[in-house]
């Protein structure tokens, strides 16, 4: 009798030991013991503070019910993987607190015995660092949502993991066709506030609280739990826009859910399919969202065709270069020209969408090399003993991480040493540089060979200052949107002047983009910018002679002889 009575007590002691060993591992405010079905067997910690319930009321209920619906597939996926990994640590999820609000928590979990199947879960209030990490991917500045590249990678990874854990999730595209008219009625400040609030709504309804992207303008994508009521989401967005619109109209929201088959595709294929879908979705007029009933396997096949088409464009050099001058802000001399591309397929259209597709599908380094070769060929047809033409060619931040591109570019430059003093490099999409030390090594290799390097899009985000502290460059190009916003904001002049002063102190020249009016020219001059670029001095042209004489030369006080007068 004594032995049989002692066994339950011993089992309870062992269970207590396991719980608190797990509590120590999880370092948590709350501790739960759950079974394979996620039913709660034991609960401890500040339960009343977070949930307004005692342990007795939580036992036998489902652990899923404590978690925000949008985060349940993510949490379930992490917990189901414990049979393989044994532990999980720092998974960000949201719980539903006692007041019905969503509260960010860091979830850790421990499985002592996979055969027995008991799981110990610790929840702790997420600190600022954990939240910052969750927001560290490249973002759309206006809405705070992912950009298409980071979203596609995140979505593909999560879909595969969730599917492997036996859970289900879906992808929905949202279009707001009247959003531009609404933004015009709201004005800049209220429009910016609306986009941030819209981003918050989408994140709140997405998997993990951060699985949504702004694809373009009024087009968005969101990954959510399977079977979610999209009518509730679209209704919430429409109500938000009506409440902000002074006319009360707001904008309608069209939605289409895409059929995903992650089991049939590997992660890379799924990412490409998602990128192609969003690329196609972002193209104005290319597709009506109400017609999207795509199967992801078909989208992958279409993406492969578009990739092959782009490779043909690069291989056969089916693109032209056009030029736009960068002009001294005070004297009006042309410092250099930026070489831009125009594709033969649509020569009158901006190449932005094609270049974006190439960046997101990992093809941009091939195009960057082809563009450099074409500019070198163009320079080679001019007198080599003349320095009248200094041309900047773009290098995407994506390309810097590609060894094949770096090797091929260095071979090209060493075979054409006469291009020193004639060829420059401008790094675009700098936010895509994952290794700043590697990027700086590349930049210094170019500068050592005698080539100047500029950094594009400076001032468009806080990360610009980090780049400037690590990357040693000759010039920075102040982002056009930053220039325009500085003109509108009361403190804009001080902000732009401070940027220019910082660069001057570091002996780095500054180029102001989107200088399209005499007023903008005066403004950036007053802010201390060294050079300017914009439609005020002509749109990009295939014929460089269009800038001789320089358009609007009278803005510089006297007629100047411009570089390249004799071609």
ABEGO torsion letter per residue (X at the ends): XAAAAAAAAAAAAAAAAAAAAAAAAAGBABBBBBBAAGBBABBBEBAAAAAGBBAAAABGBBAAAABBAAAAAAAAAAAAAAAAAGBBBGBBBBBBBAAGBBBBBBBBBBBABAAAGBBBBBBBBBBAAAAAAAAABBBBAAAGBBBAAAAAAAAAAAAAAAAAAGBBBBBBBBBBAAAAAAAAAAEAAAAAAAAAAAAAAAAAABBGGABBBBABEABBBBBBBBGBBAAAAAAAAAAAAAAABAAGAEBBBBBBBBBBBAAABBAAAAAAAAAAAAAAAABBGABBAAABABBAAAAAAAAAAAAAAAAAAAAAGBBBBBBBBBBBAAAGBBABBBBBBBBAABAABBAAAAAAAAAAAGAAAAAAAAAAAAAAAAAAABBAABAABBBBBBBBAAAAABAAAAAAAAAAAAABAAABGABBBBBBGAAABABAAAAAAAAAAAAAAGBBBBBBGBGABAAAAAAAAABBBABBBBBAAAAAAAAABAAAAAAAAAAAAAAAAAGBBBBBBGBABAAAAAAAAAAGBABBBEAAAEBBBABAAAAOBBBGAAAAGBBBBBBGABX
